Amino acid sequence: MALRELVQGWERYREAVADELGVGTSEVITLGYLDHEGPRTPSEIGQRLNLTSGSVTALLDRLEAAAYVTRSQNPDDRRSLLATATPAGRHAIQWFYEQLDGIVGEAMQGSPQLTRADVIQFATATGQALAEQARTSREEQG
């Protein structure tokens, strides 16, 4: 139940930030992905977010309209584009992460026996286990 609270709180927080930035939650996820991984093709974004090509196009249109992303020719493949976070997009996602760090820091003050390394290890291991279970479920269905 505690993990459920964490996930629900995360979703509500991401929705609030998305509203403040004037975009949707998928756009916030995409900005984080582009900030962390660098420029990506629409196909890579679609695979990462499990979206169709049409959905990715619409998502990138919205991010471009908000001035958070630009699209340019892919130097490695003339038939492809690259989506890149703009300075405004990078600033927006960094703000998101700074706010999140503050929230986590405050929450950790209530559990002084937990170290930052403990929380990182737990979150990473849980995220990897969940992703592995999702892959296994998809393989069993397919």
Beta strands, then each sheet from edge to edge (+ up, - down):
strand 1: 69-74
strand 2: 77-85
sheet 1: 1+ 2-
end
